[in-house]
Amino acid sequence: MTLSEDLKFIDSGELDEETSNFPVVFGITFTPKITGIVVGILGIAGAIFIVLNLVMPAWESFQQQQSKQNELQGQINQKKIDIQQIDKVKQEQAQAKQQQNQVLALFANEKTLDTLLIDLNRLIEASNGKLPFNAVKAKLRKFTPAASKPEPITDNSLGPGVNGKLKRASVSIEIIGTYEQTQSIIRNIERLQPLLIVKDYQSSLAPEPISATSEKDKVVRRIGPEPISTSFQLQALIPLSPEEAAQLAAKADPNKK
């Protein structure tokens, strides 16, 4: 045997001895290289397992909580918008109520009817101004309130939109004065605060005596234009109260509840 053959024998024996030191499973010898590959595969499999069983459920839970948080935030934002809208509606209601009060102030009421006679006398006296003693002076000859209480308007006389919302009180009036005085009185009546309507206007000559008696019982000839007698009906429009409107509606439609 040569030296080279002896070396080969030794090397082959040593290799077999080293290989026999590694564990063998199912005929596979787990050398360091194979063991590293197996450990790497197990690490990848473990990572996949962790991702599937731990990370993904946690991520899904996070997504659900995020969606829930976004939904709650949306509800909060909507409630803020609703609160702003409520404040806006309240402001609009207050403004509408103020405008309603301003409109209602244009109409008559029970108090204005009570003072109507005083207002007319004041207007008539104002039309006379500072006239001389022997000038024609305007005066109120007749003031006759309607015998009945104010009646609701249901006859379309002021338009269908007014039916069941206003009631009307009438007063018959007759005044005597010159044309200019009568015209001034009518204009001033239209300028009164409550809404008044002049109807059935009639005028005719009403000659006054051509003379008058002064403080010294002397006859003084009347000067200026002849007076006219003017009669008309003055109608005051009064808003119905909610109770009156409800009663009128129930009377108009008894079957309505």
C-alpha positions as CSV (number, residue, x, y, z in Angstrom):
1,M,0.0,0.0,0.0
2,T,1.2,3.4,-1.0
3,L,1.2,6.5,1.1
4,S,-1.5,8.2,-1.0
5,E,-3.8,5.3,-0.5
6,D,-3.3,5.5,3.2
7,L,-4.2,9.2,3.2
8,K,-7.4,8.6,1.2
9,F,-8.5,6.0,3.6
10,I,-7.9,8.3,6.6
11,D,-9.8,11.1,5.0
12,S,-12.8,8.9,4.0
13,G,-13.0,7.5,7.5
14,E,-12.8,10.9,9.1
15,L,-15.7,12.2,6.9
16,D,-17.9,9.3,7.7
17,E,-17.2,9.7,11.3
18,E,-18.1,13.5,11.2
19,T,-21.3,12.8,9.2
20,S,-22.4,10.2,11.7
21,N,-22.3,12.9,14.5
22,F,-25.3,14.8,13.0
23,P,-28.9,13.7,13.8
24,V,-30.8,11.8,11.1
25,V,-34.5,12.2,10.7
26,F,-36.5,10.4,8.0
27,G,-33.2,9.6,6.3
28,I,-32.1,13.2,6.3
29,T,-28.9,14.1,8.0
30,F,-29.3,17.5,9.7
31,T,-26.0,19.1,8.9
32,P,-25.5,22.7,9.9
33,K,-26.6,23.9,6.4
34,I,-29.7,21.8,6.4
35,T,-30.5,22.8,10.0
36,G,-30.1,26.5,9.0
37,I,-32.5,26.0,6.1
38,V,-35.1,24.2,8.3
39,V,-34.8,26.9,11.0
40,G,-35.3,29.6,8.3
41,I,-38.4,27.9,7.0
42,L,-39.7,27.5,10.5
43,G,-39.0,31.2,11.2
44,I,-40.9,32.2,8.0
45,A,-43.8,29.9,9.0
46,G,-43.8,31.3,12.5
47,A,-43.9,34.8,11.1
48,I,-46.8,34.0,8.9
49,F,-48.6,32.3,11.8
50,I,-48.1,35.4,13.9
51,V,-49.3,37.7,11.1
52,L,-52.4,35.6,10.5
53,N,-53.3,34.9,14.1
54,L,-52.1,38.0,16.0
55,V,-51.4,40.9,13.7
56,M,-54.4,40.6,11.4
57,P,-57.0,40.3,14.1
58,A,-55.4,43.3,15.8
59,W,-55.4,45.3,12.6
60,E,-59.0,44.4,11.9
61,S,-59.9,45.5,15.4
62,F,-58.0,48.7,14.8
63,Q,-59.9,49.3,11.6
64,Q,-63.2,48.7,13.3
65,Q,-62.3,51.1,16.1
66,Q,-61.2,53.7,13.5
67,S,-64.4,53.3,11.6
68,K,-66.4,53.6,14.9
69,Q,-64.4,56.7,15.8
70,N,-65.0,58.3,12.4
71,E,-68.7,57.5,12.8
72,L,-68.9,59.1,16.2
73,Q,-67.0,62.1,15.0
74,G,-69.4,62.4,12.1
75,Q,-72.3,62.3,14.6
76,I,-70.6,65.0,16.7
77,N,-70.1,67.2,13.7
78,Q,-73.8,66.6,12.7
79,K,-74.9,67.6,16.1
80,K,-72.8,70.7,16.0
81,I,-74.5,71.6,12.7
82,D,-77.9,70.8,14.2
83,I,-77.2,73.1,17.1
84,Q,-76.1,75.9,14.7
85,Q,-79.3,75.3,12.7
86,I,-81.4,75.4,15.9
87,D,-79.8,78.8,16.8
88,K,-80.5,80.0,13.3
89,V,-84.1,78.9,13.5
90,K,-84.5,80.6,16.8
91,Q,-83.1,83.8,15.4
92,E,-85.4,83.5,12.4
93,Q,-88.4,82.9,14.7
94,A,-87.5,85.9,16.8
95,Q,-87.2,88.0,13.7
96,A,-90.5,86.7,12.3
97,K,-92.2,87.4,15.7
98,Q,-90.8,91.0,15.6
99,Q,-92.0,91.5,12.1
100,Q,-95.4,90.1,13.1
101,N,-95.7,92.5,16.0
102,Q,-94.8,95.3,13.6
103,V,-97.5,94.3,11.2
104,L,-100.1,93.8,14.0
105,A,-99.3,97.3,15.2
106,L,-100.8,98.6,12.0
107,F,-104.2,97.2,12.8
108,A,-106.7,98.5,15.3
109,N,-107.5,97.0,18.7
110,E,-110.1,97.5,21.4
111,K,-108.1,100.4,22.9
112,T,-107.8,102.3,19.6
113,L,-111.6,102.0,19.1
114,D,-112.2,103.5,22.5
115,T,-110.0,106.5,21.7
116,L,-111.3,106.9,18.1
117,L,-113.8,109.6,19.0
118,I,-111.1,111.6,20.8
119,D,-108.7,111.2,17.8
120,L,-111.4,112.4,15.4
121,N,-112.2,115.5,17.5
122,R,-108.5,116.3,17.6
123,L,-108.2,116.0,13.9
124,I,-111.2,118.2,13.3
125,E,-109.9,120.9,15.7
126,A,-106.5,120.7,13.9
127,S,-108.2,121.3,10.5
128,N,-109.7,124.6,11.8
129,G,-106.4,126.1,12.7
130,K,-106.5,129.7,13.7
131,L,-109.6,130.8,11.8
132,P,-111.4,134.1,12.3
133,F,-114.6,134.1,14.3
134,N,-116.8,134.5,11.2
135,A,-115.1,131.7,9.2
136,V,-116.6,128.3,8.6
137,K,-115.3,125.8,11.2
138,A,-115.4,122.1,10.8
139,K,-117.2,120.0,13.4
140,L,-118.2,116.5,14.1
141,R,-122.0,116.1,13.7
142,K,-122.4,112.4,14.1
143,F,-120.4,109.5,15.6
144,T,-122.4,106.3,15.7
145,P,-120.6,103.0,16.6
146,A,-122.1,99.8,15.3
147,A,-124.5,98.2,17.6
148,S,-123.0,94.8,17.3
149,K,-119.5,93.6,18.3
150,P,-116.8,93.4,15.6
151,E,-117.6,90.6,13.2
152,P,-115.1,88.3,11.6
153,I,-114.5,88.9,7.9
154,T,-115.7,85.9,5.8
155,D,-117.2,87.5,2.7
156,N,-114.1,88.0,0.5
157,S,-114.7,91.7,0.7
158,L,-111.0,92.3,1.4
159,G,-109.8,89.2,-0.5
160,P,-109.9,85.5,0.3
161,G,-106.6,85.7,2.2
162,V,-108.1,87.8,4.9
163,N,-111.1,85.5,5.6
164,G,-111.0,84.1,9.1
165,K,-108.0,86.2,10.1
166,L,-109.5,89.7,10.7
167,K,-112.7,91.2,12.2
168,R,-114.3,94.5,11.3
169,A,-115.8,97.2,13.5
170,S,-117.8,100.0,11.8
171,V,-118.5,103.5,12.9
172,S,-120.9,105.9,11.1
173,I,-119.5,109.5,11.0
174,E,-120.7,112.8,9.7
175,I,-118.7,116.0,9.6
176,I,-119.3,119.5,8.4
177,G,-116.7,121.8,7.1
178,T,-115.3,123.3,3.9
179,Y,-113.9,121.1,1.2
180,E,-110.4,121.9,2.2
181,Q,-111.1,121.1,5.9
182,T,-112.9,117.9,4.9
183,Q,-110.0,116.8,2.7
184,S,-107.5,117.5,5.5
185,I,-109.6,115.5,8.0
186,I,-109.8,112.5,5.7
187,R,-106.1,112.5,4.9
188,N,-105.3,112.7,8.6
189,I,-107.6,109.8,9.4
190,E,-105.6,107.7,6.9
191,R,-102.4,108.7,8.7
192,L,-103.6,107.4,12.1
193,Q,-101.7,104.4,13.4
194,P,-104.5,101.8,13.2
195,L,-105.5,100.6,9.8
196,L,-108.9,102.3,9.0
197,I,-110.9,102.0,5.9
198,V,-113.3,104.8,4.7
199,K,-116.4,103.5,2.9
200,D,-119.7,104.8,1.6
201,Y,-118.3,108.4,1.2
202,Q,-121.0,111.0,0.5
203,S,-120.8,114.8,0.4
204,S,-123.5,117.4,-0.2
205,L,-123.8,121.2,0.3
206,A,-124.8,122.1,3.9
207,P,-125.2,125.9,3.8
208,E,-124.7,127.5,7.2
209,P,-126.5,130.6,8.3
210,I,-125.0,133.6,6.5
211,S,-124.6,135.4,9.8
212,A,-123.4,134.7,13.3
213,T,-123.6,136.3,16.6
214,S,-120.4,137.7,18.1
215,E,-119.5,138.1,21.8
216,K,-121.1,141.6,21.7
217,D,-124.4,140.2,20.2
218,K,-123.6,141.8,16.9
219,V,-124.5,140.1,13.6
220,V,-121.4,139.2,11.7
221,R,-121.5,138.0,8.1
222,R,-120.0,134.6,7.5
223,I,-117.0,134.6,5.2
224,G,-115.2,131.9,3.2
225,P,-116.5,129.0,1.1
226,E,-119.8,127.3,2.0
227,P,-119.5,124.2,4.2
228,I,-120.3,120.7,3.0
229,S,-121.8,117.8,4.9
230,T,-119.8,114.6,4.5
231,S,-120.8,111.3,5.8
232,F,-118.9,108.0,5.6
233,Q,-118.4,104.7,7.3
234,L,-115.1,104.2,9.1
235,Q,-114.1,100.5,9.4
236,A,-111.4,99.4,11.8
237,L,-109.7,96.1,11.1
238,I,-108.8,94.0,14.1
239,P,-106.8,90.7,14.0
240,L,-108.6,87.7,15.4
241,S,-107.1,86.1,18.5
242,P,-106.0,82.5,18.2
243,E,-109.1,81.4,20.2
244,E,-111.4,83.4,18.0
245,A,-109.7,82.0,14.8
246,A,-110.1,78.4,16.2
247,Q,-113.7,78.9,17.0
248,L,-114.4,80.3,13.6
249,A,-112.6,77.4,11.9
250,A,-114.6,74.9,14.0
251,K,-117.8,76.6,13.1
252,A,-117.0,76.6,9.4
253,D,-116.0,72.9,9.5
254,P,-117.7,71.1,12.4
255,N,-116.3,67.7,11.2
256,K,-112.7,68.9,11.5
257,K,-111.0,67.9,14.7
